[in-house]
Amino acid sequence: MRAHQIMSRRVIAIRPEASIADAIKVMLGHHISGLPVTDSAGKLVGIICESDFLRRAELDTEHTRNRLLTVLLGADRIAREFVKEHGRKVEQVMTRDPATIREDTPLEETADLMERRNLNHVPVMRADRVVGIITRSDFLSAVAGPLTGARGYSEDDDQIRRSVLAAMAGMAWQPVGLNVSVRDGVVTLRGVVKGDNARQAVIVACENASGVRGVDDRLCLQSISPDPEDDYGGGDFVSLQAEPSTCDDEPL
């Protein structure tokens, strides 16, 4: 299998100059644990994840160093830690130059990269543009089929998946964080939709794709209020300001 077969598409991104309060609001509102950071031209410049908030002044979890260790570590590292623990902007807290993969990267290589570097999120690139993201939960969803008796991806299932994605490409109601998987002709949908009409549009698009035998709707319903002044994303990413959401089904 390849990265494009399990990656989440239409991923939410945030700008480096955005506040960390906004980043936290988006992550909590969309039930996601990480955000790619893109500049005004859509170039990937970093990634901000839950782990970036483990050491924070608000929690009294900053690093404490005795004088000797401070000398050994050096002023530069101590300064970097201070910025990350007290910073108020995404660019001050994010991980810079994150590891990335291509759409056609084998999952074996992706798993090895995530394991070696202890990564929870890996942006998926097409040339210099981000076209998706893979998280550990995407591997969980992919492995669920074989463990529950499904035969896994086939050529027919892969063609159905491409047809479903093509049917929704460019549509205003396309889910945010869309993840489509197909096994034995049954389409499983994950992502965030703006309302019941959008949910129904997604389901109808799937049902009209050739070869679809059924639709497993695991979409989250969310009330989203886009604010033009809060445009955090760039390129192929979607940038939204969100209110609390509800899911009909917990993700795998």
C-alpha positions as CSV (number, residue, x, y, z in Angstrom):
1,M,0.0,0.0,0.0
2,R,1.0,3.6,-0.6
3,A,0.6,6.8,1.4
4,H,-2.2,8.2,-0.8
5,Q,-4.3,5.1,0.0
6,I,-4.7,6.0,3.7
7,M,-3.8,9.7,4.0
8,S,-6.4,12.3,5.1
9,R,-7.1,14.9,2.4
10,R,-8.2,18.6,2.5
11,V,-6.2,19.0,5.7
12,I,-6.5,22.1,7.9
13,A,-3.4,24.3,8.1
14,I,-2.5,27.3,10.1
15,R,-0.2,30.3,9.5
16,P,3.0,30.8,11.5
17,E,1.9,34.2,12.7
18,A,-1.4,32.9,14.2
19,S,-1.7,32.7,18.0
20,I,-1.3,29.4,19.8
21,A,-4.7,30.1,21.3
22,D,-6.2,29.9,17.8
23,A,-4.2,26.8,17.0
24,I,-5.6,25.1,20.1
25,K,-9.1,26.2,19.3
26,V,-8.9,24.7,15.8
27,M,-7.3,21.4,17.0
28,L,-9.9,20.9,19.8
29,G,-12.8,22.0,17.5
30,H,-11.9,19.6,14.7
31,H,-10.8,16.7,17.0
32,I,-7.3,16.7,15.5
33,S,-4.0,16.5,17.2
34,G,-1.8,18.4,14.8
35,L,-1.7,21.2,12.2
36,P,0.7,21.7,9.3
37,V,2.0,25.3,9.3
38,T,2.1,27.0,5.9
39,D,3.2,30.5,4.9
40,S,1.2,32.9,2.7
41,A,2.4,31.2,-0.4
42,G,1.2,27.8,0.8
43,K,4.8,26.5,1.6
44,L,5.1,24.1,4.5
45,V,7.3,25.7,7.2
46,G,6.5,23.6,10.2
47,I,4.0,21.5,12.1
48,I,2.4,22.1,15.5
49,C,1.1,19.1,17.6
50,E,-0.2,18.2,21.0
51,S,3.3,17.3,22.1
52,D,4.4,20.9,21.6
53,F,2.2,21.8,24.6
54,L,3.7,19.3,27.1
55,R,6.1,21.9,28.5
56,R,4.3,25.1,29.1
57,A,4.5,27.9,31.6
58,E,0.7,27.9,32.0
59,L,1.0,24.3,33.4
60,D,4.1,24.8,35.4
61,T,5.7,22.1,33.4
62,E,8.7,24.1,32.1
63,H,12.1,22.5,32.2
64,T,13.9,23.3,35.4
65,R,17.7,23.2,35.1
66,N,20.3,23.5,37.9
67,R,23.2,25.8,37.3
68,L,25.6,23.1,36.2
69,L,23.2,21.6,33.7
70,T,22.4,25.0,32.3
71,V,26.1,25.6,31.6
72,L,26.5,22.2,30.0
73,L,23.4,22.6,27.7
74,G,24.4,26.1,26.7
75,A,22.6,29.4,26.5
76,D,21.3,28.8,23.0
77,R,19.3,25.6,23.9
78,I,18.0,27.2,27.1
79,A,16.8,30.2,25.1
80,R,15.0,27.9,22.6
81,E,13.3,26.1,25.4
82,F,12.2,29.3,27.0
83,V,10.7,30.5,23.7
84,K,8.8,27.2,23.2
85,E,7.5,27.2,26.8
86,H,6.4,30.8,26.8
87,G,5.8,31.7,23.1
88,R,2.4,33.1,22.1
89,K,2.6,32.5,18.3
90,V,2.6,29.3,16.3
91,E,6.0,30.0,14.8
92,Q,7.5,30.2,18.3
93,V,6.2,26.8,19.3
94,M,6.0,24.7,16.1
95,T,8.5,22.1,15.0
96,R,10.4,23.5,12.0
97,D,11.3,21.6,8.8
98,P,9.1,18.5,9.6
99,A,9.7,15.2,8.0
100,T,7.5,14.6,4.9
101,I,6.7,11.8,2.4
102,R,5.4,11.6,-1.1
103,E,2.0,10.3,-2.2
104,D,3.6,7.2,-3.6
105,T,5.8,6.4,-0.6
106,P,5.2,2.8,0.5
107,L,3.5,2.5,3.9
108,E,6.5,0.4,5.1
109,E,8.8,3.4,4.6
110,T,6.2,5.7,6.2
111,A,5.9,3.5,9.3
112,D,9.6,3.2,9.6
113,L,10.0,7.0,9.5
114,M,7.3,7.5,12.1
115,E,8.7,4.9,14.3
116,R,12.4,6.0,14.1
117,R,11.6,9.6,14.7
118,N,8.7,9.1,17.1
119,L,6.3,11.0,14.8
120,N,2.5,11.2,15.1
121,H,2.0,13.2,11.9
122,V,3.6,13.2,8.5
123,P,2.6,15.7,5.8
124,V,2.2,14.2,2.3
125,M,3.8,16.2,-0.5
126,R,3.2,16.5,-4.3
127,A,6.3,18.4,-5.5
128,D,6.4,21.4,-3.0
129,R,2.7,21.3,-2.1
130,V,1.1,19.5,0.8
131,V,-1.8,17.3,-0.5
132,G,-2.6,15.3,2.7
133,I,-1.4,14.1,6.1
134,I,-0.9,10.7,7.6
135,T,-1.3,10.1,11.4
136,R,-1.0,7.1,13.5
137,S,-4.8,6.8,13.6
138,D,-4.8,6.4,9.8
139,F,-2.7,3.3,10.3
140,L,-5.2,2.1,12.9
141,S,-8.1,2.5,10.5
142,A,-6.2,0.8,7.7
143,V,-5.3,-2.3,9.8
144,A,-8.9,-2.6,11.2
145,G,-10.1,-4.3,8.0
146,P,-7.8,-7.3,8.1
147,L,-8.3,-7.8,11.8
148,T,-12.1,-7.9,11.4
149,G,-12.0,-10.3,8.5
150,A,-12.1,-7.9,5.5
151,R,-9.7,-8.9,2.7
152,G,-8.1,-5.5,2.6
153,Y,-7.6,-3.2,-0.5
154,S,-8.1,-4.7,-3.9
155,E,-7.7,-3.1,-7.3
156,D,-11.5,-2.7,-7.5
157,D,-11.7,-1.1,-4.1
158,D,-8.8,1.3,-5.0
159,Q,-10.7,2.3,-8.2
160,I,-13.9,2.9,-6.2
161,R,-11.9,5.1,-3.8
162,R,-10.5,7.1,-6.7
163,S,-14.0,7.5,-8.1
164,V,-15.5,8.7,-4.8
165,L,-12.7,11.2,-4.3
166,A,-13.1,12.5,-7.8
167,A,-16.9,12.9,-7.3
168,M,-16.2,15.3,-4.3
169,A,-13.2,17.1,-5.6
170,G,-13.7,20.9,-5.6
171,M,-17.1,20.7,-4.1
172,A,-17.9,23.3,-1.4
173,W,-19.4,20.7,0.8
174,Q,-16.4,18.4,0.7
175,P,-15.6,17.3,4.3
176,V,-12.6,18.8,6.0
177,G,-10.0,16.2,6.9
178,L,-11.6,13.8,4.4
179,N,-10.5,10.2,4.7
180,V,-12.0,7.6,2.4
181,S,-11.3,3.9,2.7
182,V,-13.0,1.1,0.7
183,R,-13.1,-2.6,1.4
184,D,-15.3,-5.1,-0.4
185,G,-17.1,-2.1,-2.1
186,V,-18.1,-0.6,1.2
187,V,-17.0,3.0,1.6
188,T,-16.0,4.3,5.0
189,L,-16.1,8.1,5.4
190,R,-14.3,10.2,8.0
191,G,-14.0,13.9,8.2
192,V,-15.9,17.0,9.3
193,V,-19.0,18.4,7.5
194,K,-20.7,21.7,7.9
195,G,-24.2,20.4,8.3
196,D,-26.7,17.7,7.6
197,N,-27.1,18.8,4.0
198,A,-23.4,18.5,3.4
199,R,-23.4,15.0,5.1
200,Q,-26.2,13.9,2.7
201,A,-24.4,15.3,-0.3
202,V,-21.3,13.3,0.6
203,I,-23.3,10.1,1.1
204,V,-25.1,10.6,-2.2
205,A,-21.8,11.2,-4.1
206,C,-20.5,7.9,-2.7
207,E,-23.7,6.0,-3.5
208,N,-23.5,7.2,-7.1
209,A,-19.9,6.0,-7.6
210,S,-19.7,2.8,-9.7
211,G,-19.2,-0.3,-7.6
212,V,-20.2,1.1,-4.2
213,R,-22.1,-1.5,-2.2
214,G,-22.6,0.5,0.9
215,V,-21.5,3.6,2.9
216,D,-20.3,3.6,6.4
217,D,-20.9,7.2,7.6
218,R,-18.4,8.2,10.3
219,L,-18.5,11.9,9.5
220,C,-18.4,14.5,12.3
221,L,-21.0,17.3,12.2
222,Q,-19.7,20.7,12.9
223,S,-21.0,24.2,12.8
224,I,-18.3,26.2,11.1
225,S,-18.2,30.0,10.8
226,P,-15.4,31.0,8.3
227,D,-13.9,34.4,9.1
228,P,-12.0,36.0,6.2
229,E,-9.7,37.8,8.7
230,D,-8.7,34.5,10.3
231,D,-7.2,32.8,7.1
232,Y,-4.6,30.6,8.6
233,G,-4.1,28.2,5.7
234,G,-2.6,28.2,2.3
235,G,-2.3,26.2,-0.9
236,D,-4.5,23.1,-1.0
237,F,-5.3,23.4,2.7
238,V,-8.6,24.5,4.2
239,S,-8.5,27.2,6.9
240,L,-11.5,27.5,9.2
241,Q,-12.5,29.0,12.5
242,A,-14.6,26.4,14.3
243,E,-17.2,25.9,17.0
244,P,-17.5,22.7,19.0
245,S,-18.5,19.7,16.9
246,T,-20.3,16.4,17.4
247,C,-19.6,13.0,15.8
248,D,-22.2,10.3,15.3
249,D,-19.5,7.7,15.6
250,E,-16.2,7.6,17.4
251,P,-13.2,7.1,15.0
252,L,-11.4,3.8,15.1
